Amino acid sequence: MINKKRKQQKVTVRSLELRDYDDLRETMELAYGDIDGGPWSRPHVAALLKKFPHGQIVVAVNGKVVG
């Protein structure tokens, strides 16, 4: 018999914030590995947010950025 009880996940799509950097970095490392110099730096993300704050979107599951 299959147990159909599943933990509910809260998935949200929202604008990136600088406080998301650690989760974003971890996600980039998992997704891209050592591609062209590694993940973006915190200053690079801060510059993107300053130039185009509404263009940086993340997906979070239970509050953790996953993409």
C-alpha positions, 0 to 999 in steps of 0.5 A: 500500500502506498502512503499518500501523505506528503509534506506540503511545499510552499513554492514562491516566485519573487524578486531576488534580494541581496539577502538571498545571496548565499542560497543563490550562490549554492544553487549556481554552484550546483547548476553550473559548477566551474563554468567561466569563473564560478558563481556571481560574486555578492558585489555583482549581484548587488550591481544587478539589483541596483541596475534592474531590481525587478528583473532578477527573479528567484524560485523559493521552496519553503523560503530557500532559494532553489533557482 
